[in-house]
């Protein structure tokens, strides 16, 4: 892959022991085991988007979890915003006591940050009923560091009819021994401030079959699944400029009888999968194989291999029977695509990219999705590193950081699913690229479509911004089915933020064309390179 120098394989051995993400559920304890994280308080968390669009107010999300077990009173909540080390804003979010005793309480505050730009630091200060003070969360061993938010001076790069979304995320319907996600309604508001107009809610299959009030008890009537469907329908019916795509992250068996994850998008019938849910230790056999899930899914639903090459630790393999997607599994013709962009440019990204290219060259029309596998985590990734002893914090797998861009004429759940199915999409963490075949007029994009004939004129567009850096590399690859990829175009050191050009393409065999773009780390706001990959356009000679 181009730019492999920016792909970092992080040594996650310690905190990969268990696949546990935050928002952290800290009240569960294994029998006979000590938990340093446990305390007789509800989890209290402040969150905010990692970036917001110009002229957008700053949404601050306050979450209180498990107050039905540990009722609390919050006397006040204050916000302090710093810019360049100086206090730029102080605001009382709550100035009179609130009694909280429900399982999940949340409130969203919209803060004007007019006149501020660049990175700001936000401290959310909680004062509880006995004068205990917490900054940003009340977890033991967390840093309590300020939430960093980038206020962009430029909107997300965007073409006409291109809508950005998060395609792998978890909501409060993911709720179990060690984790929970963000409420759907709150996620909508935070997404809109970032310039995102849809997300796919893909909660774990082993969570969606639980009772509403107890994650250790399964209910064959599936009340959580039914409630999720109703809430998605209600929100979609009231939102014109935003949509939620219903989904599920199903645990199923690969060809080696190991547990892997499959994203089902648009499926209205629940598919069971409990192999790595740790509800019953050492009972790790998932109910269905990949092939069986693909057979059971509704015809209108989409199926994507989730983070297929993410490293799996030895203890995950032994205790949860976790594995990876093999070449054989990826070649399943009932699979719509692959989601290897999963929140960070890591070994899993690189190997998933390689796996995708191999499938394309074998003639398998697999399309790509981007997501972050975020469990809330709009600003900071928190994780229980050594179970119930310490919380680790990182800046990857943040909600909305890697995005899928979908070309659609009008925003609806149905249209999103149709366009994703047909591959009219790109994946990006900032810059964007598009291709249109001009010989047969296509108003928005030709990505994902099939063409025949002897020669074609193709328009190539690329766009970045000051936030994501100038275009450093733009390549167009031709893949000859059954052979290899070759470069058609190699633009380097463009020194600008946009490209609009045309090139002629004469297919001499069954083939595809795809574009890949990287920006410069030297002038991006975070001093990191950013990427965009398009899905292919397919060509035949007849």
N, C-alpha and C positions, 0 to 999 in steps of 0.2 A: 504494500500500500504506500502511496505517496505520503510523505511527512511522518514516517514511522518514528522519527526522533521525538515527536511530541507525545507519543503514546507511552504511558507510564504504568508498569505492572507493579502495583503497590503490595508490599508484604503484609497481607491482612491476616496472618495466621491466628493471632490471638483473638481478634474480634470477629473472625469468620467461624469461630467454633460453633456459634449458633446464629442463624439468619434472623437477627432481631433488630428491628428498626424503631425509631421514634416517630411519632409521639410515644413515649415509653409508658407501658403499664407496669407500675412498680409495686403493686399491692399483692400480686400473686407470689407465693413461695412454694417451692417443691417441699414435699413432706420430709422432715428431718434436716432440711438445709437452712442455713442462716442467710438472711438477706440484709445487707447493709443499706440497700436502697429503700427498704420498706420503712414507712413512717405513718403515723396516725393522722394523716392529712390527705386531702384529695390532691391529685396532680394539678398543678397550676402552671400554665404555659402561656407566654406571649409569642405571637408570630406575626410576620410581615413579609410581603413579597421581596425577593432578592433584588428586583429592579422595578421601576415604574415608568410609564410613558410620560413625555412632557405634558405639563398642565394637568396631570392626574393627581387627585388627592391621595394621601398615603393611608391605606387601610391597616389598622392595627387590630389583630384578632386576639381575643382573650378566651382561653379554654380552661374550664374547671371540670375534671374527670373524677368520678367515684365519690362525689359528695353525698351520695345516698348512703355510703358506708361511713363516711367521716364528714358530717355536716360542718360547715365553716361559715364564718362571717368575714367578708372583706370590707374593711373600714373605708379604704380609699385606694385608688390606683392613679399614679402620676406618670406622665410621660416627659422625658427630657430628650431633646434632639440636639446633637452636636454636629457642627460642620467645621472642618479644619481645626478640630480640637476645641472650638469655642461653642458655648451654649447658644443655639439659634432659636430654640423654642422650648417653652415649658407649658404644660397643659395638664389640668386635672381631668382625668377621664371619668372617674367616679369619686364623688366627694361626700357621699353619705352611705352608711352601712348597708350592705346587701347580704341577706341570709341565703345561702345556697345549700340545697339538700337533694338535688337530683343527680342522676347518673352522669349526664353530660350537659353542662351549662356553657353557653358561649355568647359572646357579644362582640359586635364589630364597631369600630370607631373610625370615622373618616376625618383625616387631619389635613388641613391646608398646609402645603409646604411651598407655597408660591415664593419665588425669589431664590430658592435653594436649587443647586444642581451638583452633580458629581456624587461621591459617596458620603452619606450621612450615617451617624451612629445613633441608634435609638435605645434608650434605657426605659423599660417599663417597670415601675416600682410598685410592688404590692405591699399593703399594710394589712395584716390580719388582725383578728379580734383581740389577741393578747399582745399586740404591739410587735409581733414578729414582722420583719422586713425581708422581702425577697426581690432580687433583680432578675427579671425576664423568665425565670422559672424557679420552682422550689425543690428541684432534684438535688439530692446529695451527690457530691463529687463533680457536678457539672461546673463549667467555668463561670456561668452567669454573665458572660461577656455581652456587650451591647449587640443588638441586631443591626447588621450593616445593610443598607439599602442604597442602590445606585439610582439616582434621579437622572434619567437620560435627557440630553439636550436634543435628541433626535428620535423619532418614532422607529419602531421596528422596520427594517427594509421590507417593502411589500409591493407586489404586483397586483394588478386588477384581479378581483375575485379570488385572491389567495388568502385563506383563513388559517391561522395558526392554532395548534392544539397540543395538549399533553395526552399521549395515547397509552400510558401505563401509570395509573395512580390508584391510591387506596383512600377510602372514605371511612367514616365512623362505623360503617357496617363491617369493616375489618376490626375486630375487637376480640382479643383473646388473652392468653396468659401474660404476654409480654409486649403487646403493641396495640395501638389504635390509630385511626386516621382522622382526617378533618371532615366536618359536616359539609354536605353538598352545597347548601346555601352559602356558607362562608367561602368555600372554594370558588364559587362563581364570582363573587365580588373581588377576591384577590387576583383571579385570572384576568378579569377585565382591566384592572389597573396596570397589568403587565402587557396588554395588547393581545391577549389570548382570547379566542372566541369560542372554543369548545374544549372539553376534555372527555376522555373515556374513563369511566369508573370501573375498575377491574379488581374487585375485592376477591380475597382468597376463597376458593371453594370450600375449604375446611372451616371457614368462619360463617359462611352464608347459610349453613344448615343448622345453626345453633338456635336455641331459644333467644328471645329478645333480651332476657335479663340474666342469663347464665351461659357463659361461653364454654362451660364444661359439659353441657347437656345438649344433645342433638334433638331436633324436633322434626319428625317426618312431614309435618304440615308446612314446613319452611316459612315461618312467619317473617324472618329477616329478609329472605329473598323477595317475598311478596311486598313487604314494606319498601324495599329498595325500588322495585318496579313502580310502585305508586308514586314515590317521591320524585323519581326521574320524570314520569309523565306529568306530574303537577308543575314541576319547575320548567320543563320544556314548553308547556302550554302557556306559561305566563311570561316567558322571556323571548323577545323578538330578535335580540342581537347576540344571543348566546345559546348554545345547546350542549346537552350532556348526552354522550353515547353510552348506553348501558352495556355492561360487559361483565366478565368473570375471569379470574386467573385460576385455571383448573390444574390441579396436580394430577399427573397421569404417568404411565410407565413408558420408558423408552425401549429400544430394541434390546437393551441389556437388563431390562427389568428394574431399572433405577427410576427414581422420581424426578421428573422435569416439569416445567410450567408452560402452559399453553394459554394464550390470550384468546378468549372468545368474545367477539364484539357483535352486539345486536341480537344475541340469543335471548329469547324470552322464556325458555325452559331451562331450569336449573340442571347442571351436570355435576354429579358428585365426584369428589376427589379429596381424600383425607390422609394420604400416605405420609406426608411430612408435616402434618399439623401438630404433632406431639401431644395429641389429646390422650393417647394411650401409648405409653412408651414401649418401644420394640415391636409395635404393630404398625409396620411401615409399608405394607403392601397396598398400593393404590387400587381403587376399584376398576379402573379402565386403562387400557393401553392408549397410546396416541392414536392409533388406527381406529380404535373403538370410539374415542371421543369425536374424531372427525366424522365417523359414521353416524353418531347420535345427534350431532349439531343440526340446527335448522338450516334449510337450504339458503336462506337469506343471510345467515350469520357468517362472520369472517373468522378465520383461525390463523393466528400468528405464533411462531415459536418465540417465547419470551426469553430474553438474555441467554441465548443458546450456548454461548461459550464462556460464561462467567466462571472463574475458578471455583472449585468446590473443595473445601478442606477435608482432611482425613476424618475428622470427627463428624462432619456433616454426612459423609458417605457412610460411616459406621452406624451412627445413631438415627439418621433420618433417611438413609438410603438415597441420598441425592446424587444426581449425575448430570450429564450434559447431553445436548442434542447431537446425535451422530450424523455422519453424512447420509446414512441410510434413512434416518428419520426426516432430515431436511428435504430429501428427494420425494417425499410423499406428495403425489399430485393433488391431493385434496387440501393441502396447506396453501393458504393465500400468501403468506409471506413470513418475514423474519424481523424481529425487533432486537437488533444488536446494539443500537444506540440507546444506552441505558444510564445516562447521567454523568458519564465520565469517559475520557479518552484513555482507556485502559487496555490491558491484555484482552479482556472480553470483547471490546470494540474491535480491536485488530483482528482477532481470530474469527469473530462473527462476520466481519467484512470479507475475509478470505473465503469463508464458507459460502457466503452469498454469491460471490463471483464464480466460484466453482459450479454452483447450481445453475447460474445463468448460462455459462458456457456449455453446460450439458443440455440446454434447451428448456430448462425449468423456469417458467415465468413467475418467479418469486418477487414480490414487492417488499419494500422496506418501510418500517415505521420507526419513529423515535419517541421515547418516553424517558422517565426517570425513576420509575418504581418508587415514587414518593409516597410516604405515609404521613401526609401533612407536609412537614419539612419545606415550607415555602422559603425559609431563610437559612436554616441551619440543620444539618443532618446530625441527629443524635442517635447513639446506639449503645445498648448494653454490651460492653466489651467482654468482660468475664461475668457470666450471669450473676446479677444481684450483688456485685461488688463495686463496679465502677461504670460510669457513663463516658463514652468517647464522643467527641464532636468533630465533624469534618465539614468541608464545603462542597461536597459532591452529592449527586442524586437529589438535587433540589427541584421542587415542583416547577415545571415549565422551563428549565434551563436548556434542555434539548427538546426540540419541537418538531412536530410533523406539520408541514404546510400542505393544505389540500386546496386544489383548484375546483371551485363549485360556483354555479350561477346564483344560487340562493341558499341561505343557511338553514338546514334542517337536519335532524338525526338521520332521516332516510337518505338525503342527498350526500351527507358525509360518508355514510356506509357505501353508497354506490360509487363515489369517486375513489375512496380508499380501495375498494374491490378492484377497480379498473386501473389502479396504479397512477392516478392523476395527482401525484404528490411528490414532495421532496422531504428530506430530513436536514435539520440545521440546528446550530446553536447561535445563529446570528445572520450571516449573509445568505443570499438567495440566488438561485439560478433557474432558468426556464428555457425550454426549446419548443419551437413551433415549426411544423412542416408547412411551408408556404404553398406547395403545389396543390394541396387540398386545404382550403381555408379552415382554420380552427381559431375561434375567437379568443380563447383563453390560453390553452396549452395543448401540446401534442404528446406530452409525457404519458406513457402507459399505453398508447394506441399502437395499432399495427398498420403498416402500409406495404403496398406492393408497387412494382414498377422499376424502371431502369435508372432514373436519376431524380434527385430531390433537392430542393433548396430549403435550407433549415436556418431559421433565425435563432441566434443564441444571445440570451440576455443574462447579465449578472449584476448584482447590486449589493453593496455593503454600506456601512455608515461609519462615522467617527467613533461610535461606541465599539464597533467590532473590528476596526482597522481597515486599511486599504487592501485592495486585492493583490495578493502576491502570486497566486498560481491559479490558472483556470485551464482545465484539460477536458477534452472530449475524447472518449474512448469508443472504439468499434470492437464489438465482440463477435467473432466468427464462431457460430455454433459448432461444437465438436472440435474446436481448435484453440485459439487463444485470443487475448485482447491486444489491440494495437492502438497507438495514439493517432488520432486524426488532427487534433489541435493541441498545442502546448503554449499557452500564453504565460509568460513569467515577468515579474517585476513591472506590473501594469502601472503602479504608482497612482492609482485613482480608485474611485469608489463605484464606478459603473462601466459596463461594457455592453454594447449593442452592435452585433455584427451578423453577417450571413456567411454560410459556407455551403458548398455543393457536396452531395453525398451520392455515390453510385454503388449500390449493393451488388456484389458479385457472388454472394451466397446468402443463405439465411443468417441473419445477424441482428445485432441491436446496437444502439448508440446511447451513451449516457454521459452526463457531465459531472465533474468534480471540481470543487473550488475551495481554496484556503486563503485566509487573510494573513496579514503580517502581524506578528506579536509586538513589533517595535512601536506601532502607533495605535494599538487598541487600548481601550480604557483600562483593561485588567492585565495588560502586558502578556496576553496569551493569544495564540492563533485560534481562528474560528473557521468552521467548515460548512459546506453544503454538498450533499449528494443528491442527484436526481434519480428517479426511477428510469428505466430504459424506454426508448422508442424502438419498436420491433419492425424489421424489414424482411421482405421476401422478394425473390427475383421474379415471381410469377403472380 
